[in-house]
């Protein structure tokens, strides 16, 4: 199968893409239009938590598509109620709002926090709206979520930004305390800054942050778009730290490959009124049926312990590469990990690994001195070994 230049140029250019078109995917593997296979350690940026085209997603789509696809959010539908009930059962939250993307879920969390701030004014009777976020964070690509993000350079791309997002330093509680004002309503963070380079929050910081927000009557919002749905070896990343957040956002893995996201909150924070929030496709039965099927797999006996086990195995293999090639080490939780390279060769590694023959390897370098690994949660140790062997070959060539 061939794709002409005209076909590709029909798409709006938003990123630099290699000259190949993927046509099939199964598990940890994808195949391009020329029949070449690739071992995929991106998985759609942690979207395909069960790999490409898992059977449970195929079955849920086929079955639900024959029943009901979108009755409109003006009415209840069974799959959305089922998935919401499952999420509440397996978390510390009481209410669920479904969306289509992580950015939309985070936008909803921002709106909910600000609405709560209007209802819970400060001592002077003023609305509270400021949400403290963190340098190097990533919360999405809407104007508000870009403003909330601490990604370098994002403060000027589509300026002026949405105001109200002062930036603290991750794992530095004093930097958060210095930003508190009578307008502060919440603190929002990723348990692991994925796009920032797989930088984990420490348990001590998370506990101190929960204590600080509780003391000051502030909301704690965890953005688990990347860390949620089993990625860290726990169903949700906040479970690693023994804290209870007020709001959580999910995306990526919740749909196992289809566009689905969610915002969860405790009952005391559920202050939206009719008309405050919505969306044409939010909670549609086709996507939420898939979400329920994915969640059933994740909470099956033994699944999450296997993620933690394979995460430890991946960490050990990355440390082996560190010692062999004199790299700077690895970090992360579960199957969200990074290899610190010690020098800016990440993009070269990504290109070289993809171009390997006869089989390519798909990797991600969110920063030039680092590689990020986001395999399917059901990756095998054999597929980890294969990736390590291929990466070792690339590192040998680039010495």
Secondary structure as UniProt FT lines:
FT   HELIX           5..9
FT   STRAND          22..27
FT   STRAND          29..32
FT   TURN            33..34
FT   STRAND          37..40
FT   HELIX           43..46
FT   TURN            49..50
FT   HELIX           55..65
FT   TURN            66..67
FT   TURN            73..74
FT   HELIX           78..89
FT   STRAND          95..99
FT   HELIX           102..119
FT   TURN            123..124
FT   STRAND          130..134
FT   TURN            135..136
FT   HELIX           143..148
FT   TURN            152..153
FT   HELIX           154..157
FT   STRAND          167..168
FT   TURN            170..171
FT   HELIX           173..177
FT   TURN            178..179
FT   TURN            182..183
FT   STRAND          184..189
FT   STRAND          192..193
FT   TURN            194..197
FT   STRAND          199..200
FT   HELIX           203..215
FT   TURN            216..217
FT   STRAND          219..224
FT   TURN            225..232
FT   HELIX           237..240
FT   TURN            241..242
FT   STRAND          247..250
FT   HELIX           252..255
FT   TURN            256..257
FT   STRAND          261..265
FT   HELIX           267..269
FT   TURN            274..275
FT   TURN            280..283
FT   HELIX           285..298
FT   TURN            301..302
FT   HELIX           303..325
FT   STRAND          329..333
FT   TURN            334..335
FT   STRAND          336..340
FT   HELIX           346..354
FT   STRAND          359..362
FT   STRAND          364..367
FT   TURN            368..369
FT   STRAND          370..373
FT   TURN            377..378
FT   HELIX           381..397
//
